[in-house]
Amino acid sequence: MEAVLTPNPSGERVPDELYARASAHYDKAMWSLILAIAHIGFLTPAALIAKPIPGMPPGQNYSEQGRNEA
């Protein structure tokens, strides 16, 4: 995952050799692995920006009402 999320000055984020090694182990589940990494890459900034309230139920963890009850 670090190879995907770390900027590379040469422009290529995942070298062909690394992709080939990963696909040897995860050939059938390669898309699941790619989607999991993409999901983490999307939700991490969203969570940092939105600042959810820990321990609150879904639907109340981003509201001002939930903040006052916490």
N, CA, C and O atoms as a Maestro MAE file, in Angstrom:
{
 s_m_m2io_version
 :::
 2.0.0
}

f_m_ct {
 s_m_title
 :::
 protein
 m_atom[280] {
  # First column is atom index #
  i_m_mmod_type
  r_m_x_coord
  r_m_y_coord
  r_m_z_coord
  i_m_residue_number
  s_m_chain_name
  s_m_pdb_residue_name
  s_m_pdb_atom_name
  i_m_atomic_number
  :::
  1 25 0.820 -1.176 0.000 1 A "MET " " N  " 7
  2 3 0.000 0.000 0.000 1 A "MET " " CA " 6
  3 2 0.875 1.254 0.000 1 A "MET " " C  " 6
  4 15 0.512 2.271 -0.591 1 A "MET " " O  " 8
  5 25 2.008 1.174 0.655 2 A "GLU " " N  " 7
  6 3 2.901 2.332 0.713 2 A "GLU " " CA " 6
  7 2 3.370 2.727 -0.683 2 A "GLU " " C  " 6
  8 15 3.517 3.913 -0.980 2 A "GLU " " O  " 8
  9 25 3.606 1.728 -1.544 3 A "ALA " " N  " 7
  10 3 4.051 2.035 -2.908 3 A "ALA " " CA " 6
  11 2 2.979 2.766 -3.697 3 A "ALA " " C  " 6
  12 15 3.295 3.535 -4.606 3 A "ALA " " O  " 8
  13 25 1.733 2.541 -3.366 4 A "VAL " " N  " 7
  14 3 0.634 3.193 -4.079 4 A "VAL " " CA " 6
  15 2 0.430 4.616 -3.588 4 A "VAL " " C  " 6
  16 15 0.197 5.518 -4.393 4 A "VAL " " O  " 8
  17 25 0.511 4.834 -2.282 5 A "LEU " " N  " 7
  18 3 0.174 6.129 -1.708 5 A "LEU " " CA " 6
  19 2 1.346 7.096 -1.587 5 A "LEU " " C  " 6
  20 15 1.132 8.282 -1.335 5 A "LEU " " O  " 8
  21 25 2.581 6.620 -1.760 6 A "THR " " N  " 7
  22 3 3.760 7.480 -1.653 6 A "THR " " CA " 6
  23 2 4.080 8.089 -3.016 6 A "THR " " C  " 6
  24 15 4.209 7.352 -3.994 6 A "THR " " O  " 8
  25 25 4.211 9.408 -3.108 7 A "PRO " " N  " 7
  26 3 4.552 10.026 -4.397 7 A "PRO " " CA " 6
  27 2 5.907 9.538 -4.901 7 A "PRO " " C  " 6
  28 15 6.835 9.340 -4.117 7 A "PRO " " O  " 8
  29 25 6.013 9.350 -6.200 8 A "ASN " " N  " 7
  30 3 7.243 8.880 -6.817 8 A "ASN " " CA " 6
  31 2 7.719 9.947 -7.800 8 A "ASN " " C  " 6
  32 15 6.978 10.314 -8.711 8 A "ASN " " O  " 8
  33 25 8.950 10.454 -7.629 9 A "PRO " " N  " 7
  34 3 9.423 11.532 -8.507 9 A "PRO " " CA " 6
  35 2 9.503 11.131 -9.979 9 A "PRO " " C  " 6
  36 15 9.420 11.996 -10.851 9 A "PRO " " O  " 8
  37 25 9.661 9.839 -10.274 10 A "SER " " N  " 7
  38 3 9.767 9.415 -11.675 10 A "SER " " CA " 6
  39 2 8.406 9.334 -12.349 10 A "SER " " C  " 6
  40 15 8.331 9.149 -13.563 10 A "SER " " O  " 8
  41 25 7.329 9.469 -11.581 11 A "GLY " " N  " 7
  42 3 5.995 9.470 -12.164 11 A "GLY " " CA " 6
  43 2 5.288 8.129 -12.106 11 A "GLY " " C  " 6
  44 15 4.058 8.088 -12.131 11 A "GLY " " O  " 8
  45 25 6.026 7.030 -12.028 12 A "GLU " " N  " 7
  46 3 5.407 5.707 -11.979 12 A "GLU " " CA " 6
  47 2 5.217 5.313 -10.520 12 A "GLU " " C  " 6
  48 15 6.192 5.155 -9.785 12 A "GLU " " O  " 8
  49 25 3.969 5.156 -10.101 13 A "ARG " " N  " 7
  50 3 3.703 4.868 -8.692 13 A "ARG " " CA " 6
  51 2 3.927 3.401 -8.359 13 A "ARG " " C  " 6
  52 15 4.526 3.088 -7.329 13 A "ARG " " O  " 8
  53 25 3.460 2.502 -9.205 14 A "VAL " " N  " 7
  54 3 3.617 1.071 -8.960 14 A "VAL " " CA " 6
  55 2 4.388 0.476 -10.132 14 A "VAL " " C  " 6
  56 15 3.846 0.364 -11.232 14 A "VAL " " O  " 8
  57 25 5.645 0.092 -9.912 15 A "PRO " " N  " 7
  58 3 6.431 -0.494 -10.995 15 A "PRO " " CA " 6
  59 2 5.809 -1.802 -11.485 15 A "PRO " " C  " 6
  60 15 5.113 -2.489 -10.737 15 A "PRO " " O  " 8
  61 25 6.066 -2.134 -12.740 16 A "ASP " " N  " 7
  62 3 5.528 -3.365 -13.322 16 A "ASP " " CA " 6
  63 2 5.962 -4.593 -12.531 16 A "ASP " " C  " 6
  64 15 5.190 -5.541 -12.385 16 A "ASP " " O  " 8
  65 25 7.191 -4.582 -12.019 17 A "GLU " " N  " 7
  66 3 7.699 -5.722 -11.239 17 A "GLU " " CA " 6
  67 2 6.874 -5.920 -9.965 17 A "GLU " " C  " 6
  68 15 6.531 -7.051 -9.622 17 A "GLU " " O  " 8
  69 25 6.558 -4.844 -9.269 18 A "LEU " " N  " 7
  70 3 5.753 -4.939 -8.052 18 A "LEU " " CA " 6
  71 2 4.344 -5.417 -8.373 18 A "LEU " " C  " 6
  72 15 3.785 -6.233 -7.639 18 A "LEU " " O  " 8
  73 25 3.760 -4.915 -9.471 19 A "TYR " " N  " 7
  74 3 2.423 -5.350 -9.876 19 A "TYR " " CA " 6
  75 2 2.431 -6.842 -10.207 19 A "TYR " " C  " 6
  76 15 1.504 -7.563 -9.839 19 A "TYR " " O  " 8
  77 25 3.473 -7.307 -10.897 20 A "ALA " " N  " 7
  78 3 3.573 -8.726 -11.249 20 A "ALA " " CA " 6
  79 2 3.707 -9.593 -10.000 20 A "ALA " " C  " 6
  80 15 3.102 -10.662 -9.917 20 A "ALA " " O  " 8
  81 25 4.498 -9.135 -9.030 21 A "ARG " " N  " 7
  82 3 4.640 -9.898 -7.780 21 A "ARG " " CA " 6
  83 2 3.322 -9.955 -7.027 21 A "ARG " " C  " 6
  84 15 2.949 -11.007 -6.508 21 A "ARG " " O  " 8
  85 25 2.616 -8.839 -6.963 22 A "ALA " " N  " 7
  86 3 1.329 -8.810 -6.257 22 A "ALA " " CA " 6
  87 2 0.298 -9.666 -6.974 22 A "ALA " " C  " 6
  88 15 -0.466 -10.383 -6.329 22 A "ALA " " O  " 8
  89 25 0.266 -9.600 -8.309 23 A "SER " " N  " 7
  90 3 -0.735 -10.375 -9.041 23 A "SER " " CA " 6
  91 2 -0.464 -11.873 -8.959 23 A "SER " " C  " 6
  92 15 -1.382 -12.675 -9.131 23 A "SER " " O  " 8
  93 25 0.787 -12.265 -8.697 24 A "ALA " " N  " 7
  94 3 1.085 -13.687 -8.516 24 A "ALA " " CA " 6
  95 2 0.406 -14.226 -7.261 24 A "ALA " " C  " 6
  96 15 0.002 -15.388 -7.227 24 A "ALA " " O  " 8
  97 25 0.278 -13.398 -6.240 25 A "HIS " " N  " 7
  98 3 -0.353 -13.815 -4.990 25 A "HIS " " CA " 6
  99 2 -1.842 -13.525 -4.970 25 A "HIS " " C  " 6
  100 15 -2.616 -14.270 -4.368 25 A "HIS " " O  " 8
  101 25 -2.244 -12.458 -5.620 26 A "TYR " " N  " 7
  102 3 -3.627 -11.992 -5.527 26 A "TYR " " CA " 6
  103 2 -4.320 -11.963 -6.883 26 A "TYR " " C  " 6
  104 15 -5.194 -11.124 -7.101 26 A "TYR " " O  " 8
  105 25 -3.953 -12.859 -7.802 27 A "ASP " " N  " 7
  106 3 -4.477 -12.800 -9.161 27 A "ASP " " CA " 6
  107 2 -6.003 -12.771 -9.197 27 A "ASP " " C  " 6
  108 15 -6.596 -11.939 -9.884 27 A "ASP " " O  " 8
  109 25 -6.635 -13.678 -8.459 28 A "LYS " " N  " 7
  110 3 -8.103 -13.748 -8.480 28 A "LYS " " CA " 6
  111 2 -8.736 -12.603 -7.705 28 A "LYS " " C  " 6
  112 15 -9.880 -12.235 -7.969 28 A "LYS " " O  " 8
  113 25 -8.019 -12.049 -6.772 29 A "ALA " " N  " 7
  114 3 -8.594 -10.999 -5.930 29 A "ALA " " CA " 6
  115 2 -7.932 -9.644 -6.175 29 A "ALA " " C  " 6
  116 15 -8.006 -8.754 -5.328 29 A "ALA " " O  " 8
  117 25 -7.280 -9.484 -7.343 30 A "MET " " N  " 7
  118 3 -6.556 -8.237 -7.597 30 A "MET " " CA " 6
  119 2 -7.487 -7.031 -7.566 30 A "MET " " C  " 6
  120 15 -7.127 -5.999 -6.998 30 A "MET " " O  " 8
  121 25 -8.670 -7.132 -8.158 31 A "TRP " " N  " 7
  122 3 -9.588 -5.991 -8.140 31 A "TRP " " CA " 6
  123 2 -10.078 -5.700 -6.733 31 A "TRP " " C  " 6
  124 15 -10.278 -4.539 -6.376 31 A "TRP " " O  " 8
  125 25 -10.274 -6.733 -5.934 32 A "SER " " N  " 7
  126 3 -10.674 -6.499 -4.540 32 A "SER " " CA " 6
  127 2 -9.581 -5.752 -3.795 32 A "SER " " C  " 6
  128 15 -9.866 -4.848 -3.010 32 A "SER " " O  " 8
  129 25 -8.331 -6.126 -4.038 33 A "LEU " " N  " 7
  130 3 -7.203 -5.447 -3.405 33 A "LEU " " CA " 6
  131 2 -7.109 -3.993 -3.880 33 A "LEU " " C  " 6
  132 15 -6.899 -3.087 -3.074 33 A "LEU " " O  " 8
  133 25 -7.262 -3.779 -5.177 34 A "ILE " " N  " 7
  134 3 -7.205 -2.420 -5.723 34 A "ILE " " CA " 6
  135 2 -8.326 -1.564 -5.147 34 A "ILE " " C  " 6
  136 15 -8.095 -0.417 -4.765 34 A "ILE " " O  " 8
  137 25 -9.538 -2.112 -5.082 35 A "LEU " " N  " 7
  138 3 -10.663 -1.351 -4.539 35 A "LEU " " CA " 6
  139 2 -10.497 -1.074 -3.053 35 A "LEU " " C  " 6
  140 15 -10.898 -0.012 -2.578 35 A "LEU " " O  " 8
  141 25 -9.911 -2.015 -2.307 36 A "ALA " " N  " 7
  142 3 -9.681 -1.783 -0.877 36 A "ALA " " CA " 6
  143 2 -8.695 -0.631 -0.673 36 A "ALA " " C  " 6
  144 15 -8.908 0.226 0.185 36 A "ALA " " O  " 8
  145 25 -7.622 -0.612 -1.457 37 A "ILE " " N  " 7
  146 3 -6.645 0.475 -1.356 37 A "ILE " " CA " 6
  147 2 -7.287 1.800 -1.759 37 A "ILE " " C  " 6
  148 15 -7.057 2.822 -1.114 37 A "ILE " " O  " 8
  149 25 -8.087 1.787 -2.817 38 A "ALA " " N  " 7
  150 3 -8.764 3.010 -3.257 38 A "ALA " " CA " 6
  151 2 -9.744 3.503 -2.199 38 A "ALA " " C  " 6
  152 15 -9.867 4.706 -1.969 38 A "ALA " " O  " 8
  153 25 -10.434 2.575 -1.562 39 A "HIS " " N  " 7
  154 3 -11.405 2.931 -0.519 39 A "HIS " " CA " 6
  155 2 -10.700 3.611 0.658 39 A "HIS " " C  " 6
  156 15 -11.168 4.628 1.169 39 A "HIS " " O  " 8
  157 25 -9.586 3.043 1.074 40 A "ILE " " N  " 7
  158 3 -8.809 3.635 2.167 40 A "ILE " " CA " 6
  159 2 -8.293 5.009 1.750 40 A "ILE " " C  " 6
  160 15 -8.333 5.960 2.530 40 A "ILE " " O  " 8
  161 25 -7.809 5.105 0.510 41 A "GLY " " N  " 7
  162 3 -7.294 6.370 0.015 41 A "GLY " " CA " 6
  163 2 -8.358 7.451 -0.074 41 A "GLY " " C  " 6
  164 15 -8.045 8.636 0.037 41 A "GLY " " O  " 8
  165 25 -9.613 7.057 -0.273 42 A "PHE " " N  " 7
  166 3 -10.705 8.030 -0.335 42 A "PHE " " CA " 6
  167 2 -11.198 8.405 1.053 42 A "PHE " " C  " 6
  168 15 -11.416 9.583 1.334 42 A "PHE " " O  " 8
  169 25 -11.376 7.417 1.926 43 A "LEU " " N  " 7
  170 3 -12.000 7.675 3.221 43 A "LEU " " CA " 6
  171 2 -11.071 8.354 4.225 43 A "LEU " " C  " 6
  172 15 -11.549 9.064 5.110 43 A "LEU " " O  " 8
  173 25 -9.777 8.158 4.113 44 A "THR " " N  " 7
  174 3 -8.861 8.789 5.062 44 A "THR " " CA " 6
  175 2 -8.952 10.313 5.004 44 A "THR " " C  " 6
  176 15 -9.130 10.936 6.050 44 A "THR " " O  " 8
  177 25 -8.838 10.943 3.832 45 A "PRO " " N  " 7
  178 3 -8.992 12.405 3.808 45 A "PRO " " CA " 6
  179 2 -10.394 12.850 4.200 45 A "PRO " " C  " 6
  180 15 -10.553 13.884 4.849 45 A "PRO " " O  " 8
  181 25 -11.412 12.086 3.816 46 A "ALA " " N  " 7
  182 3 -12.785 12.454 4.180 46 A "ALA " " CA " 6
  183 2 -12.953 12.464 5.695 46 A "ALA " " C  " 6
  184 15 -13.596 13.359 6.245 46 A "ALA " " O  " 8
  185 25 -12.385 11.484 6.363 47 A "ALA " " N  " 7
  186 3 -12.490 11.427 7.824 47 A "ALA " " CA " 6
  187 2 -11.688 12.552 8.478 47 A "ALA " " C  " 6
  188 15 -12.110 13.101 9.496 47 A "ALA " " O  " 8
  189 25 -10.546 12.893 7.907 48 A "LEU " " N  " 7
  190 3 -9.747 13.980 8.476 48 A "LEU " " CA " 6
  191 2 -10.440 15.326 8.323 48 A "LEU " " C  " 6
  192 15 -10.341 16.181 9.203 48 A "LEU " " O  " 8
  193 25 -11.138 15.517 7.214 49 A "ILE " " N  " 7
  194 3 -11.839 16.779 6.979 49 A "ILE " " CA " 6
  195 2 -13.105 16.860 7.818 49 A "ILE " " C  " 6
  196 15 -13.379 17.896 8.424 49 A "ILE " " O  " 8
  197 25 -13.884 15.775 7.861 50 A "ALA " " N  " 7
  198 3 -15.191 15.796 8.521 50 A "ALA " " CA " 6
  199 2 -15.099 15.695 10.038 50 A "ALA " " C  " 6
  200 15 -16.015 16.131 10.735 50 A "ALA " " O  " 8
  201 25 -14.021 15.133 10.564 51 A "LYS " " N  " 7
  202 3 -13.815 14.965 12.004 51 A "LYS " " CA " 6
  203 2 -15.010 14.290 12.688 51 A "LYS " " C  " 6
  204 15 -15.710 14.922 13.480 51 A "LYS " " O  " 8
  205 25 -15.245 13.000 12.380 52 A "PRO " " N  " 7
  206 3 -16.373 12.312 13.015 52 A "PRO " " CA " 6
  207 2 -16.179 12.197 14.524 52 A "PRO " " C  " 6
  208 15 -15.052 12.204 15.020 52 A "PRO " " O  " 8
  209 25 -17.283 12.093 15.239 53 A "ILE " " N  " 7
  210 3 -17.246 11.977 16.697 53 A "ILE " " CA " 6
  211 2 -17.133 10.496 17.051 53 A "ILE " " C  " 6
  212 15 -18.045 9.732 16.736 53 A "ILE " " O  " 8
  213 25 -16.051 10.064 17.693 54 A "PRO " " N  " 7
  214 3 -15.890 8.656 18.039 54 A "PRO " " CA " 6
  215 2 -16.972 8.192 19.011 54 A "PRO " " C  " 6
  216 15 -17.378 8.935 19.905 54 A "PRO " " O  " 8
  217 25 -17.430 6.965 18.826 55 A "GLY " " N  " 7
  218 3 -18.381 6.360 19.750 55 A "GLY " " CA " 6
  219 2 -19.830 6.719 19.503 55 A "GLY " " C  " 6
  220 15 -20.713 6.198 20.184 55 A "GLY " " O  " 8
  221 25 -20.098 7.589 18.555 56 A "MET " " N  " 7
  222 3 -21.478 7.968 18.251 56 A "MET " " CA " 6
  223 2 -22.031 7.042 17.171 56 A "MET " " C  " 6
  224 15 -21.275 6.585 16.314 56 A "MET " " O  " 8
  225 25 -23.331 6.757 17.195 57 A "PRO " " N  " 7
  226 3 -23.918 5.878 16.180 57 A "PRO " " CA " 6
  227 2 -23.933 6.555 14.807 57 A "PRO " " C  " 6
  228 15 -23.925 7.783 14.717 57 A "PRO " " O  " 8
  229 25 -23.955 5.750 13.734 58 A "PRO " " N  " 7
  230 3 -24.030 6.330 12.396 58 A "PRO " " CA " 6
  231 2 -25.242 7.250 12.271 58 A "PRO " " C  " 6
  232 15 -26.321 6.948 12.779 58 A "PRO " " O  " 8
  233 25 -25.050 8.352 11.603 59 A "GLY " " N  " 7
  234 3 -26.119 9.324 11.449 59 A "GLY " " CA " 6
  235 2 -26.045 10.439 12.477 59 A "GLY " " C  " 6
  236 15 -26.594 11.520 12.261 59 A "GLY " " O  " 8
  237 25 -25.375 10.190 13.590 60 A "GLN " " N  " 7
  238 3 -25.223 11.217 14.617 60 A "GLN " " CA " 6
  239 2 -23.756 11.580 14.842 60 A "GLN " " C  " 6
  240 15 -23.450 12.511 15.587 60 A "GLN " " O  " 8
  241 25 -22.853 10.848 14.198 61 A "ASN " " N  " 7
  242 3 -21.433 11.061 14.467 61 A "ASN " " CA " 6
  243 2 -20.844 12.283 13.761 61 A "ASN " " C  " 6
  244 15 -19.669 12.590 13.959 61 A "ASN " " O  " 8
  245 25 -21.627 12.984 12.948 62 A "TYR " " N  " 7
  246 3 -21.145 14.206 12.311 62 A "TYR " " CA " 6
  247 2 -21.992 15.415 12.675 62 A "TYR " " C  " 6
  248 15 -21.703 16.519 12.214 62 A "TYR " " O  " 8
  249 25 -23.024 15.241 13.483 63 A "SER " " N  " 7
  250 3 -23.957 16.339 13.742 63 A "SER " " CA " 6
  251 2 -23.550 17.150 14.966 63 A "SER " " C  " 6
  252 15 -22.846 16.662 15.849 63 A "SER " " O  " 8
  253 25 -23.999 18.375 14.998 64 A "GLU " " N  " 7
  254 3 -23.779 19.221 16.170 64 A "GLU " " CA " 6
  255 2 -24.531 18.655 17.369 64 A "GLU " " C  " 6
  256 15 -24.064 18.759 18.503 64 A "GLU " " O  " 8
  257 25 -25.697 18.056 17.121 65 A "GLN " " N  " 7
  258 3 -26.457 17.443 18.210 65 A "GLN " " CA " 6
  259 2 -25.627 16.331 18.852 65 A "GLN " " C  " 6
  260 15 -25.595 16.206 20.076 65 A "GLN " " O  " 8
  261 25 -24.957 15.526 18.026 66 A "GLY " " N  " 7
  262 3 -24.108 14.469 18.553 66 A "GLY " " CA " 6
  263 2 -22.940 15.015 19.344 66 A "GLY " " C  " 6
  264 15 -22.530 14.413 20.336 66 A "GLY " " O  " 8
  265 25 -22.392 16.154 18.918 67 A "ARG " " N  " 7
  266 3 -21.278 16.775 19.642 67 A "ARG " " CA " 6
  267 2 -21.718 17.228 21.029 67 A "ARG " " C  " 6
  268 15 -20.976 17.066 21.998 67 A "ARG " " O  " 8
  269 25 -22.908 17.788 21.130 68 A "ASN " " N  " 7
  270 3 -23.391 18.271 22.419 68 A "ASN " " CA " 6
  271 2 -23.690 17.136 23.385 68 A "ASN " " C  " 6
  272 15 -23.579 17.311 24.598 68 A "ASN " " O  " 8
  273 25 -24.072 15.964 22.855 69 A "GLU " " N  " 7
  274 3 -24.386 14.819 23.710 69 A "GLU " " CA " 6
  275 2 -23.134 14.084 24.146 69 A "GLU " " C  " 6
  276 15 -23.155 13.375 25.153 69 A "GLU " " O  " 8
  277 25 -22.040 14.238 23.407 70 A "ALA " " N  " 7
  278 3 -20.821 13.473 23.697 70 A "ALA " " CA " 6
  279 2 -20.142 13.957 24.953 70 A "ALA " " C  " 6
  280 15 -19.103 13.420 25.339 70 A "ALA " " O  " 8
  :::
 }
 m_bond[279] {
  # First column is bond index #
  i_m_from
  i_m_to
  i_m_order
  :::
  1 1 2 1
  2 2 3 1
  3 3 4 2
  4 3 5 1
  5 5 6 1
  6 6 7 1
  7 7 8 2
  8 7 9 1
  9 9 10 1
  10 10 11 1
  11 11 12 2
  12 11 13 1
  13 13 14 1
  14 14 15 1
  15 15 16 2
  16 15 17 1
  17 17 18 1
  18 18 19 1
  19 19 20 2
  20 19 21 1
  21 21 22 1
  22 22 23 1
  23 23 24 2
  24 23 25 1
  25 25 26 1
  26 26 27 1
  27 27 28 2
  28 27 29 1
  29 29 30 1
  30 30 31 1
  31 31 32 2
  32 31 33 1
  33 33 34 1
  34 34 35 1
  35 35 36 2
  36 35 37 1
  37 37 38 1
  38 38 39 1
  39 39 40 2
  40 39 41 1
  41 41 42 1
  42 42 43 1
  43 43 44 2
  44 43 45 1
  45 45 46 1
  46 46 47 1
  47 47 48 2
  48 47 49 1
  49 49 50 1
  50 50 51 1
  51 51 52 2
  52 51 53 1
  53 53 54 1
  54 54 55 1
  55 55 56 2
  56 55 57 1
  57 57 58 1
  58 58 59 1
  59 59 60 2
  60 59 61 1
  61 61 62 1
  62 62 63 1
  63 63 64 2
  64 63 65 1
  65 65 66 1
  66 66 67 1
  67 67 68 2
  68 67 69 1
  69 69 70 1
  70 70 71 1
  71 71 72 2
  72 71 73 1
  73 73 74 1
  74 74 75 1
  75 75 76 2
  76 75 77 1
  77 77 78 1
  78 78 79 1
  79 79 80 2
  80 79 81 1
  81 81 82 1
  82 82 83 1
  83 83 84 2
  84 83 85 1
  85 85 86 1
  86 86 87 1
  87 87 88 2
  88 87 89 1
  89 89 90 1
  90 90 91 1
  91 91 92 2
  92 91 93 1
  93 93 94 1
  94 94 95 1
  95 95 96 2
  96 95 97 1
  97 97 98 1
  98 98 99 1
  99 99 100 2
  100 99 101 1
  101 101 102 1
  102 102 103 1
  103 103 104 2
  104 103 105 1
  105 105 106 1
  106 106 107 1
  107 107 108 2
  108 107 109 1
  109 109 110 1
  110 110 111 1
  111 111 112 2
  112 111 113 1
  113 113 114 1
  114 114 115 1
  115 115 116 2
  116 115 117 1
  117 117 118 1
  118 118 119 1
  119 119 120 2
  120 119 121 1
  121 121 122 1
  122 122 123 1
  123 123 124 2
  124 123 125 1
  125 125 126 1
  126 126 127 1
  127 127 128 2
  128 127 129 1
  129 129 130 1
  130 130 131 1
  131 131 132 2
  132 131 133 1
  133 133 134 1
  134 134 135 1
  135 135 136 2
  136 135 137 1
  137 137 138 1
  138 138 139 1
  139 139 140 2
  140 139 141 1
  141 141 142 1
  142 142 143 1
  143 143 144 2
  144 143 145 1
  145 145 146 1
  146 146 147 1
  147 147 148 2
  148 147 149 1
  149 149 150 1
  150 150 151 1
  151 151 152 2
  152 151 153 1
  153 153 154 1
  154 154 155 1
  155 155 156 2
  156 155 157 1
  157 157 158 1
  158 158 159 1
  159 159 160 2
  160 159 161 1
  161 161 162 1
  162 162 163 1
  163 163 164 2
  164 163 165 1
  165 165 166 1
  166 166 167 1
  167 167 168 2
  168 167 169 1
  169 169 170 1
  170 170 171 1
  171 171 172 2
  172 171 173 1
  173 173 174 1
  174 174 175 1
  175 175 176 2
  176 175 177 1
  177 177 178 1
  178 178 179 1
  179 179 180 2
  180 179 181 1
  181 181 182 1
  182 182 183 1
  183 183 184 2
  184 183 185 1
  185 185 186 1
  186 186 187 1
  187 187 188 2
  188 187 189 1
  189 189 190 1
  190 190 191 1
  191 191 192 2
  192 191 193 1
  193 193 194 1
  194 194 195 1
  195 195 196 2
  196 195 197 1
  197 197 198 1
  198 198 199 1
  199 199 200 2
  200 199 201 1
  201 201 202 1
  202 202 203 1
  203 203 204 2
  204 203 205 1
  205 205 206 1
  206 206 207 1
  207 207 208 2
  208 207 209 1
  209 209 210 1
  210 210 211 1
  211 211 212 2
  212 211 213 1
  213 213 214 1
  214 214 215 1
  215 215 216 2
  216 215 217 1
  217 217 218 1
  218 218 219 1
  219 219 220 2
  220 219 221 1
  221 221 222 1
  222 222 223 1
  223 223 224 2
  224 223 225 1
  225 225 226 1
  226 226 227 1
  227 227 228 2
  228 227 229 1
  229 229 230 1
  230 230 231 1
  231 231 232 2
  232 231 233 1
  233 233 234 1
  234 234 235 1
  235 235 236 2
  236 235 237 1
  237 237 238 1
  238 238 239 1
  239 239 240 2
  240 239 241 1
  241 241 242 1
  242 242 243 1
  243 243 244 2
  244 243 245 1
  245 245 246 1
  246 246 247 1
  247 247 248 2
  248 247 249 1
  249 249 250 1
  250 250 251 1
  251 251 252 2
  252 251 253 1
  253 253 254 1
  254 254 255 1
  255 255 256 2
  256 255 257 1
  257 257 258 1
  258 258 259 1
  259 259 260 2
  260 259 261 1
  261 261 262 1
  262 262 263 1
  263 263 264 2
  264 263 265 1
  265 265 266 1
  266 266 267 1
  267 267 268 2
  268 267 269 1
  269 269 270 1
  270 270 271 1
  271 271 272 2
  272 271 273 1
  273 273 274 1
  274 274 275 1
  275 275 276 2
  276 275 277 1
  277 277 278 1
  278 278 279 1
  279 279 280 2
  :::
 }
}
